[in-house]
Amino acid sequence: MRAVVTVIGKDNVGILHKVSGICAEAGGNVIEVTQSVLQDMFAMIMLVDITALSCDFSELVDKMTNLGTELGLSIHTMHEDIFNSMHSI
C-alpha cells in the first residue's frame, strides 16, 4: 500500500525534513520525491510506502494536515487506492 503526499506553499527551510520525519515516525517509507521551488513557492509530491505503518492511516493524514497548518502549507495525504480511483474515470 502506498500514499501520495502533496505539499504546496511558501518555501521555507526544512519542509522536506519535517514531512519525511512524520512519515518515518509513523513507520512509512518514502519511495520517491519530486520537488520544485518556483521563486518563493514550494511544490512537492511524495510517494510513501505505508505497508508497515505503526498507526492508522487517518492518524498519519491528521499529522500531515496539522503540520501544514503549523507551517502555513497545504499538505494533502491521499491513499493510493483513492488516487487511482480518481484517475481511472
C-alpha angles and dihedrals in degrees: 000000000000140000132211115222120192124190125189130170148082112336117254136165115272103017094130090044094052096045094046089045091059089049091051094047089053093048095255121142119217107228102175137004132188120181139169136188113208107189099305098340121102122206126178138170117194129186112208129190104225097178093111100039113156091207138038115286089240089059090054089050091051093049091051092047091049091050089052091052091048093050098037092246135128106240116179122184117193130179112241092239091060091044091052093046091052092052099044098066 
